[in-house]
């Protein structure tokens, strides 16, 4: 079966050190993809490096090519909105705020953030981390609304809210229905969560699904078929919960053109080509 690029959106993580954002979008568009998640990363797309005129030009270019950037994302290793130190929380919040503003400038409807990371040796009390997470949302949610975008929280295995149940419980407590969820199936599997159950739990806030593969011993966002993610069981549950957005291929590899194409082909053979909907 031939790959179906139009059935999938593509995250640009694998291109952050080789392509600027505009060059990357053009490169992927030539391969047939039309929906994207741009990574915020220096040299690729980094708010302090792109002035207002350049942002207008990029937004115009995206529109002129009839492309769609659905989300901004960033590596969650360098930032921590639930850190023990006030300075790190303020720094992280400042960077995220710049990303939210850029999303508004570019007309991008979602910005993905992590809830914060605990110290694996001696974590802060859960209640304190939750307070810090909610304080960050108190600052970022109104900013996102003013900018015409929205916050999406991702399940991350190294976060203090690593699974669907804890993430949804926290967001229910926070209460704002404008805050959505990005569900990453590789993150779920590495954490030990069945993604079928996880998807059902996040259904009310689900805005986007991230696809990649991983084993359970080494954390990866590998091409499809290089891990143990049960991709064949997921299209049915997505139909069940009414998911309609194109799934996002977030594959991190040194050979992204080939590996993303091969992953799209394998997923299409497993019934994923039906998600050719905007």
C-alpha contacts under 8 A as a table, 3 or more apart, distances in Angstrom:
res1	aa1	res2	aa2	distance
1	X	265	X	6.68
1	X	268	X	7.48
1	X	269	X	6.48
2	X	265	X	6.00
3	X	261	X	6.54
3	X	262	X	7.26
3	X	264	X	5.33
3	X	265	X	3.90
3	X	266	X	7.62
3	X	268	X	6.43
4	X	7	X	5.51
4	X	8	X	7.41
4	X	264	X	6.37
4	X	265	X	6.70
4	X	268	X	6.65
4	X	273	X	6.38
5	X	8	X	5.59
5	X	9	X	7.78
5	X	31	X	7.61
5	X	32	X	5.53
5	X	33	X	5.19
5	X	261	X	7.59
5	X	264	X	6.68
6	X	9	X	7.50
6	X	32	X	6.54
6	X	33	X	5.59
6	X	34	X	6.57
6	X	276	X	6.25
7	X	246	X	6.26
7	X	247	X	7.71
7	X	272	X	7.53
7	X	273	X	5.40
7	X	274	X	7.07
7	X	275	X	5.56
7	X	276	X	4.15
7	X	277	X	7.27
8	X	33	X	7.24
8	X	35	X	7.26
8	X	246	X	5.30
8	X	247	X	5.42
8	X	248	X	6.04
8	X	249	X	6.75
8	X	264	X	7.29
8	X	275	X	7.57
8	X	276	X	7.23
9	X	33	X	6.72
9	X	34	X	6.90
9	X	35	X	4.55
9	X	36	X	5.10
9	X	37	X	7.35
9	X	246	X	5.84
9	X	247	X	5.90
9	X	248	X	4.56
9	X	249	X	6.06
10	X	33	X	7.25
10	X	35	X	6.50
10	X	36	X	4.82
10	X	37	X	6.15
10	X	248	X	5.37
10	X	249	X	4.86
10	X	250	X	6.46
11	X	14	X	7.95
11	X	36	X	5.69
11	X	37	X	4.46
11	X	38	X	6.06
11	X	39	X	7.27
11	X	248	X	6.40
11	X	249	X	5.89
11	X	250	X	4.94
11	X	251	X	7.36
12	X	15	X	5.41
12	X	16	X	6.59
12	X	24	X	7.43
12	X	36	X	7.47
12	X	37	X	6.36
12	X	38	X	5.49
12	X	39	X	5.96
12	X	250	X	7.51
13	X	16	X	5.55
13	X	38	X	7.62
13	X	39	X	5.96
13	X	250	X	7.03
13	X	251	X	7.36
13	X	252	X	6.20
14	X	17	X	7.62
14	X	251	X	7.01
14	X	252	X	4.98
14	X	253	X	5.85
14	X	254	X	6.92
14	X	256	X	6.16
15	X	18	X	5.21
15	X	19	X	5.55
15	X	24	X	6.96
15	X	44	X	7.98
15	X	256	X	7.76
16	X	19	X	5.98
16	X	20	X	7.10
16	X	21	X	7.96
16	X	39	X	7.13
16	X	41	X	6.51
16	X	43	X	7.32
16	X	44	X	5.25
17	X	43	X	7.18
17	X	44	X	6.97
19	X	23	X	5.90
19	X	24	X	5.37
19	X	43	X	7.86
19	X	44	X	6.16
20	X	23	X	5.32
20	X	24	X	5.93
20	X	43	X	6.15
20	X	44	X	4.12
20	X	45	X	6.63
21	X	24	X	5.02
21	X	25	X	6.14
21	X	38	X	7.14
21	X	44	X	5.14
21	X	45	X	5.67
22	X	25	X	5.20
22	X	26	X	6.28
22	X	58	X	6.82
23	X	26	X	5.20
23	X	27	X	6.08
24	X	27	X	4.98
24	X	28	X	6.18
25	X	28	X	5.25
25	X	29	X	5.90
25	X	36	X	7.86
26	X	29	X	5.01
26	X	30	X	6.25
27	X	30	X	5.46
27	X	31	X	7.00
28	X	31	X	5.14
28	X	32	X	6.80
28	X	33	X	5.86
28	X	34	X	7.96
29	X	32	X	5.16
29	X	33	X	4.90
29	X	34	X	5.90
29	X	67	X	7.81
30	X	33	X	7.36
33	X	36	X	7.89
34	X	66	X	7.50
34	X	67	X	4.96
34	X	68	X	6.15
35	X	67	X	6.11
35	X	68	X	4.73
35	X	69	X	5.69
35	X	70	X	6.82
35	X	246	X	7.86
36	X	67	X	7.96
36	X	68	X	6.25
36	X	69	X	4.65
36	X	70	X	6.04
36	X	71	X	7.23
36	X	248	X	7.59
37	X	69	X	5.71
37	X	70	X	5.89
37	X	71	X	4.84
37	X	72	X	5.68
37	X	73	X	6.91
37	X	248	X	7.56
38	X	45	X	7.62
38	X	69	X	7.03
38	X	71	X	6.54
38	X	72	X	5.04
38	X	73	X	6.23
39	X	44	X	7.49
39	X	45	X	6.73
39	X	72	X	5.82
39	X	73	X	4.79
39	X	74	X	5.08
39	X	75	X	7.62
40	X	44	X	6.89
40	X	45	X	5.00
40	X	46	X	5.34
40	X	47	X	7.74
40	X	72	X	6.75
40	X	73	X	5.94
40	X	74	X	4.82
40	X	75	X	7.69
40	X	99	X	7.45
41	X	44	X	5.39
41	X	45	X	5.39
41	X	46	X	5.22
41	X	74	X	6.71
41	X	75	X	7.87
42	X	45	X	6.10
42	X	46	X	4.92
42	X	49	X	7.69
43	X	46	X	6.65
43	X	49	X	7.91
45	X	49	X	7.68
45	X	50	X	7.60
46	X	49	X	5.55
46	X	50	X	6.70
47	X	50	X	5.53
47	X	51	X	7.78
47	X	98	X	6.15
47	X	99	X	6.47
47	X	102	X	6.49
48	X	51	X	7.32
50	X	54	X	5.82
50	X	55	X	6.41
51	X	54	X	5.36
51	X	55	X	6.23
52	X	55	X	5.06
52	X	56	X	6.27
53	X	56	X	5.16
53	X	57	X	6.23
54	X	57	X	4.98
54	X	58	X	6.11
55	X	58	X	5.11
55	X	59	X	6.12
55	X	102	X	7.83
55	X	105	X	6.56
55	X	106	X	6.35
56	X	59	X	5.16
56	X	60	X	6.12
56	X	105	X	7.29
56	X	106	X	7.08
57	X	60	X	5.09
57	X	61	X	6.10
58	X	61	X	4.98
58	X	62	X	6.18
58	X	106	X	7.29
59	X	62	X	5.20
59	X	63	X	6.33
59	X	105	X	7.80
59	X	106	X	5.04
59	X	107	X	7.13
60	X	63	X	5.13
60	X	64	X	6.02
61	X	64	X	5.03
61	X	65	X	6.29
62	X	65	X	5.46
62	X	66	X	6.30
62	X	67	X	5.31
62	X	68	X	6.93
62	X	69	X	7.94
63	X	66	X	4.92
63	X	67	X	6.05
63	X	68	X	7.62
64	X	67	X	7.73
69	X	72	X	7.87
69	X	108	X	5.95
70	X	108	X	5.66
70	X	109	X	5.80
70	X	110	X	6.22
71	X	103	X	7.91
71	X	108	X	5.99
71	X	109	X	6.29
71	X	110	X	4.54
71	X	111	X	5.39
71	X	112	X	6.90
72	X	99	X	7.52
72	X	103	X	6.81
72	X	108	X	7.33
72	X	110	X	6.43
72	X	111	X	4.82
72	X	112	X	6.19
73	X	111	X	6.11
73	X	112	X	5.05
73	X	113	X	7.03
74	X	112	X	7.55
74	X	113	X	7.70
75	X	78	X	6.90
76	X	79	X	5.77
76	X	80	X	7.58
76	X	113	X	7.64
76	X	114	X	6.60
77	X	80	X	7.82
79	X	88	X	7.50
79	X	91	X	7.87
79	X	92	X	5.11
79	X	116	X	7.94
80	X	83	X	5.35
80	X	88	X	6.71
80	X	89	X	6.16
80	X	92	X	5.86
80	X	114	X	7.96
80	X	115	X	7.84
80	X	116	X	4.93
80	X	117	X	6.10
81	X	88	X	7.30
81	X	89	X	4.66
81	X	90	X	7.60
81	X	92	X	5.68
81	X	93	X	6.31
81	X	115	X	6.84
81	X	116	X	5.22
81	X	117	X	7.99
81	X	132	X	6.76
81	X	133	X	6.28
81	X	136	X	6.53
82	X	89	X	6.32
82	X	115	X	7.04
82	X	116	X	4.65
82	X	117	X	6.50
82	X	118	X	7.74
82	X	129	X	5.23
82	X	130	X	7.50
82	X	132	X	4.99
82	X	133	X	5.53
83	X	86	X	7.25
83	X	88	X	6.25
83	X	89	X	5.74
83	X	116	X	6.92
83	X	117	X	6.99
83	X	118	X	7.36
83	X	129	X	7.47
83	X	132	X	7.78
84	X	88	X	7.82
84	X	89	X	7.84
84	X	124	X	7.14
85	X	88	X	5.52
85	X	89	X	6.53
86	X	89	X	5.11
86	X	90	X	6.08
87	X	90	X	5.17
87	X	91	X	6.08
88	X	91	X	5.03
88	X	92	X	5.99
89	X	92	X	5.17
89	X	93	X	6.01
90	X	93	X	5.08
90	X	94	X	6.05
91	X	94	X	5.09
91	X	95	X	6.37
92	X	95	X	5.26
92	X	96	X	6.17
93	X	96	X	5.09
93	X	97	X	5.95
93	X	136	X	6.71
93	X	140	X	7.94
94	X	97	X	5.08
94	X	98	X	6.36
95	X	98	X	5.20
95	X	99	X	6.42
96	X	99	X	4.94
96	X	100	X	6.25
96	X	113	X	7.88
96	X	140	X	7.96
97	X	100	X	5.02
97	X	101	X	6.25
97	X	140	X	6.58
97	X	143	X	7.55
98	X	101	X	5.13
98	X	102	X	6.16
99	X	102	X	5.01
99	X	103	X	6.18
99	X	111	X	7.47
100	X	103	X	5.07
100	X	104	X	6.44
100	X	111	X	6.38
100	X	140	X	7.80
100	X	143	X	7.31
100	X	144	X	5.95
100	X	147	X	7.26
100	X	149	X	7.33
101	X	104	X	5.13
101	X	105	X	6.28
101	X	143	X	7.76
101	X	144	X	7.43
101	X	147	X	6.16
102	X	105	X	4.91
102	X	106	X	6.11
103	X	106	X	5.17
103	X	107	X	5.91
103	X	108	X	4.85
103	X	109	X	7.09
103	X	110	X	7.27
103	X	111	X	7.02
103	X	147	X	7.59
103	X	149	X	6.65
104	X	107	X	5.06
104	X	108	X	6.15
104	X	109	X	7.67
104	X	144	X	7.69
104	X	147	X	4.62
104	X	148	X	5.59
104	X	149	X	5.91
105	X	108	X	7.84
105	X	147	X	7.59
107	X	148	X	7.53
107	X	149	X	7.63
108	X	111	X	7.92
108	X	149	X	6.48
109	X	148	X	7.04
109	X	149	X	4.50
109	X	150	X	6.11
110	X	149	X	5.39
110	X	150	X	4.79
110	X	151	X	5.84
110	X	152	X	6.45
111	X	149	X	7.25
111	X	150	X	6.17
111	X	151	X	5.09
111	X	152	X	5.85
112	X	151	X	6.07
112	X	152	X	4.70
112	X	153	X	5.75
112	X	154	X	6.66
112	X	182	X	7.41
113	X	151	X	7.16
113	X	152	X	6.29
113	X	153	X	5.20
113	X	154	X	6.33
114	X	153	X	5.71
114	X	154	X	5.58
114	X	155	X	7.37
114	X	156	X	6.94
114	X	159	X	7.10
115	X	133	X	5.98
115	X	153	X	6.78
115	X	154	X	7.61
115	X	159	X	6.42
115	X	160	X	7.03
115	X	161	X	6.73
116	X	129	X	7.66
116	X	133	X	6.92
116	X	159	X	5.43
116	X	160	X	6.17
116	X	161	X	7.91
117	X	158	X	6.15
117	X	159	X	4.32
117	X	160	X	5.34
118	X	122	X	7.99
118	X	123	X	5.07
118	X	124	X	6.59
118	X	129	X	7.99
118	X	158	X	7.64
118	X	159	X	6.51
118	X	160	X	5.59
119	X	122	X	5.50
119	X	123	X	4.46
119	X	124	X	7.16
120	X	123	X	6.01
124	X	128	X	6.69
124	X	129	X	6.60
125	X	128	X	5.45
125	X	129	X	6.57
126	X	129	X	5.22
126	X	130	X	6.10
126	X	160	X	7.61
127	X	130	X	5.02
127	X	131	X	6.25
128	X	131	X	5.06
128	X	132	X	6.38
129	X	132	X	5.07
129	X	133	X	6.13
129	X	160	X	7.69
130	X	133	X	4.99
130	X	134	X	6.10
130	X	170	X	7.77
131	X	134	X	5.16
131	X	135	X	6.09
132	X	135	X	5.02
132	X	136	X	6.29
133	X	136	X	5.18
133	X	137	X	6.37
134	X	137	X	4.94
134	X	138	X	6.08
134	X	174	X	6.96
135	X	138	X	4.96
135	X	139	X	6.56
136	X	139	X	5.25
136	X	140	X	6.07
137	X	140	X	4.95
137	X	141	X	5.43
138	X	141	X	5.95
138	X	142	X	7.01
139	X	142	X	6.31
139	X	143	X	6.66
140	X	143	X	5.06
140	X	144	X	6.00
140	X	151	X	7.68
141	X	144	X	5.09
141	X	145	X	6.25
141	X	150	X	7.13
141	X	151	X	6.57
141	X	179	X	7.54
142	X	145	X	5.03
142	X	146	X	6.20
143	X	146	X	5.13
143	X	147	X	6.19
144	X	147	X	5.02
144	X	148	X	6.10
144	X	149	X	5.05
144	X	150	X	5.31
144	X	151	X	6.78
145	X	148	X	5.16
145	X	149	X	5.89
145	X	150	X	6.46
146	X	149	X	7.77
150	X	178	X	6.89
150	X	179	X	6.71
150	X	180	X	7.65
151	X	178	X	7.58
151	X	179	X	5.38
151	X	180	X	6.29
152	X	179	X	5.86
152	X	180	X	4.48
152	X	181	X	4.85
152	X	182	X	5.95
152	X	207	X	7.57
153	X	179	X	7.39
153	X	180	X	6.23
153	X	181	X	4.75
153	X	182	X	5.86
154	X	181	X	5.81
154	X	182	X	4.73
154	X	183	X	5.96
154	X	184	X	7.03
155	X	159	X	7.59
155	X	161	X	7.08
155	X	162	X	5.39
155	X	163	X	5.77
155	X	164	X	6.75
155	X	167	X	7.12
155	X	181	X	7.90
155	X	182	X	7.01
155	X	183	X	5.99
155	X	184	X	6.40
155	X	187	X	6.75
155	X	188	X	7.19
156	X	159	X	5.24
156	X	161	X	7.41
156	X	162	X	5.10
156	X	163	X	7.36
156	X	184	X	7.81
156	X	187	X	5.78
156	X	188	X	7.65
157	X	162	X	4.75
157	X	163	X	7.28
157	X	187	X	5.70
157	X	188	X	7.06
157	X	190	X	6.99
157	X	191	X	5.30
158	X	162	X	6.50
159	X	162	X	5.18
161	X	166	X	5.45
161	X	167	X	5.34
162	X	166	X	6.97
162	X	167	X	7.02
162	X	191	X	7.28
163	X	166	X	5.68
163	X	167	X	6.10
163	X	188	X	6.69
163	X	191	X	7.47
163	X	193	X	7.01
163	X	198	X	7.50
164	X	167	X	5.22
164	X	168	X	5.96
164	X	198	X	5.26
164	X	199	X	7.69
164	X	201	X	6.19
164	X	202	X	6.22
165	X	168	X	5.34
165	X	169	X	6.05
165	X	198	X	7.56
165	X	201	X	6.71
165	X	202	X	7.98
166	X	169	X	5.11
166	X	170	X	6.16
167	X	170	X	5.23
167	X	171	X	6.28
168	X	171	X	5.08
168	X	172	X	5.96
168	X	201	X	7.53
168	X	202	X	6.52
169	X	172	X	5.08
169	X	173	X	6.23
170	X	173	X	5.11
170	X	174	X	6.22
171	X	174	X	4.83
171	X	175	X	5.98
171	X	176	X	7.41
171	X	179	X	7.70
172	X	175	X	4.92
172	X	176	X	7.74
176	X	179	X	6.09
177	X	180	X	7.30
177	X	205	X	7.57
179	X	205	X	7.35
180	X	205	X	4.75
180	X	206	X	6.00
180	X	207	X	6.02
181	X	202	X	7.09
181	X	205	X	5.41
181	X	206	X	4.86
181	X	207	X	5.80
181	X	208	X	7.07
182	X	206	X	6.13
182	X	207	X	5.91
182	X	208	X	4.86
182	X	209	X	5.76
182	X	210	X	7.13
183	X	199	X	7.09
183	X	202	X	7.74
183	X	206	X	7.06
183	X	208	X	6.45
183	X	209	X	4.96
183	X	210	X	6.13
184	X	187	X	5.34
184	X	188	X	6.33
184	X	209	X	5.83
184	X	210	X	4.47
184	X	211	X	6.36
185	X	188	X	5.01
185	X	189	X	6.23
185	X	195	X	5.76
185	X	209	X	7.42
185	X	210	X	6.30
185	X	211	X	5.99
185	X	212	X	7.13
185	X	213	X	7.96
185	X	229	X	7.17
186	X	189	X	5.15
186	X	190	X	6.10
186	X	210	X	7.91
186	X	211	X	6.78
186	X	212	X	5.73
186	X	213	X	5.46
186	X	214	X	5.61
186	X	220	X	7.64
186	X	221	X	6.68
186	X	229	X	6.42
187	X	190	X	5.27
187	X	191	X	6.17
188	X	191	X	5.17
188	X	192	X	6.26
188	X	193	X	4.98
188	X	194	X	6.79
188	X	195	X	5.97
188	X	198	X	7.57
189	X	192	X	4.98
189	X	193	X	5.28
189	X	194	X	6.30
189	X	195	X	6.68
189	X	214	X	7.41
189	X	215	X	7.79
189	X	216	X	6.90
189	X	228	X	7.85
189	X	229	X	6.37
190	X	193	X	7.47
190	X	214	X	6.73
190	X	215	X	6.57
190	X	216	X	4.84
190	X	217	X	7.53
190	X	218	X	7.99
190	X	219	X	6.42
191	X	216	X	7.66
192	X	216	X	7.56
193	X	197	X	7.69
193	X	198	X	6.87
194	X	197	X	5.49
194	X	198	X	6.21
195	X	198	X	4.67
195	X	199	X	5.82
195	X	234	X	7.69
196	X	199	X	5.40
196	X	200	X	6.50
196	X	233	X	7.32
196	X	234	X	6.31
196	X	237	X	6.52
197	X	200	X	5.23
197	X	201	X	6.30
198	X	201	X	5.08
198	X	202	X	6.40
199	X	202	X	5.34
199	X	203	X	6.04
199	X	206	X	7.96
199	X	237	X	7.49
199	X	238	X	7.57
200	X	203	X	5.29
200	X	237	X	7.44
200	X	241	X	6.80
201	X	204	X	7.82
202	X	205	X	5.71
202	X	206	X	5.63
203	X	206	X	5.04
203	X	241	X	6.18
206	X	209	X	7.79
206	X	243	X	7.84
207	X	245	X	7.39
208	X	245	X	6.47
208	X	246	X	7.70
208	X	247	X	6.63
208	X	248	X	7.28
209	X	246	X	7.98
209	X	247	X	5.21
209	X	248	X	6.00
210	X	247	X	6.14
210	X	248	X	4.75
210	X	249	X	6.00
210	X	250	X	5.99
211	X	247	X	6.80
211	X	248	X	5.83
211	X	249	X	4.88
211	X	250	X	5.74
211	X	251	X	7.43
212	X	221	X	5.05
212	X	222	X	5.60
212	X	223	X	5.92
212	X	224	X	5.93
212	X	229	X	7.94
212	X	249	X	6.28
212	X	250	X	5.76
212	X	251	X	5.41
213	X	220	X	6.86
213	X	221	X	5.42
213	X	222	X	4.74
213	X	223	X	5.77
213	X	224	X	5.20
213	X	225	X	6.78
213	X	226	X	6.10
213	X	227	X	5.05
213	X	228	X	6.71
213	X	229	X	5.61
213	X	251	X	7.90
214	X	218	X	7.30
214	X	219	X	6.11
214	X	220	X	4.90
214	X	221	X	5.84
214	X	222	X	5.88
214	X	226	X	6.75
214	X	227	X	4.38
214	X	228	X	6.09
214	X	229	X	6.48
215	X	218	X	5.84
215	X	219	X	6.61
215	X	220	X	7.15
215	X	226	X	7.75
215	X	227	X	4.60
215	X	228	X	5.46
215	X	229	X	7.62
216	X	219	X	6.90
216	X	228	X	7.62
220	X	252	X	7.86
221	X	250	X	6.84
221	X	251	X	5.25
221	X	252	X	5.45
222	X	226	X	6.15
222	X	227	X	7.27
222	X	251	X	5.57
222	X	252	X	5.99
222	X	253	X	6.75
223	X	226	X	5.88
223	X	251	X	5.83
223	X	252	X	7.61
223	X	253	X	7.56
223	X	259	X	5.79
223	X	260	X	6.82
223	X	262	X	7.79
223	X	263	X	5.80
224	X	227	X	7.13
224	X	262	X	7.78
224	X	263	X	4.93
224	X	266	X	7.00
224	X	267	X	7.57
225	X	228	X	7.49
225	X	263	X	7.71
225	X	266	X	7.87
230	X	233	X	5.87
230	X	234	X	7.16
231	X	234	X	5.49
231	X	235	X	7.71
231	X	267	X	7.37
231	X	270	X	7.36
232	X	235	X	6.89
232	X	267	X	7.99
232	X	270	X	5.41
232	X	271	X	7.28
233	X	236	X	6.43
233	X	237	X	7.30
234	X	237	X	5.33
234	X	238	X	6.26
235	X	238	X	5.09
235	X	239	X	6.23
235	X	271	X	6.66
235	X	272	X	6.15
236	X	239	X	5.13
236	X	240	X	6.15
237	X	240	X	4.76
237	X	241	X	6.23
238	X	241	X	5.28
238	X	242	X	6.10
238	X	243	X	5.20
239	X	242	X	5.10
239	X	243	X	6.05
240	X	243	X	7.84
244	X	275	X	6.75
244	X	277	X	6.21
244	X	278	X	6.94
245	X	275	X	7.25
245	X	277	X	6.29
245	X	278	X	5.72
246	X	275	X	5.79
246	X	276	X	6.42
246	X	277	X	6.19
246	X	278	X	6.56
247	X	275	X	7.40
249	X	260	X	7.26
251	X	256	X	7.43
251	X	259	X	7.84
251	X	260	X	6.75
252	X	256	X	7.17
253	X	256	X	5.48
253	X	259	X	7.34
255	X	258	X	5.92
255	X	259	X	5.99
256	X	259	X	5.03
256	X	260	X	5.55
257	X	260	X	5.55
257	X	261	X	6.17
258	X	261	X	5.16
258	X	262	X	6.00
259	X	262	X	5.05
259	X	263	X	5.98
260	X	263	X	5.04
260	X	264	X	6.17
261	X	264	X	5.14
261	X	265	X	6.29
262	X	265	X	5.02
262	X	266	X	6.24
263	X	266	X	5.12
263	X	267	X	6.08
264	X	267	X	5.16
264	X	268	X	6.01
265	X	268	X	5.13
265	X	269	X	6.38
266	X	269	X	5.19
266	X	270	X	6.55
267	X	270	X	4.99
267	X	271	X	6.57
267	X	272	X	5.36
267	X	273	X	7.25
268	X	271	X	5.32
268	X	272	X	4.78
268	X	273	X	4.65
269	X	272	X	7.22
269	X	273	X	7.75
271	X	274	X	6.53
272	X	275	X	5.95
273	X	276	X	6.25
274	X	277	X	7.93
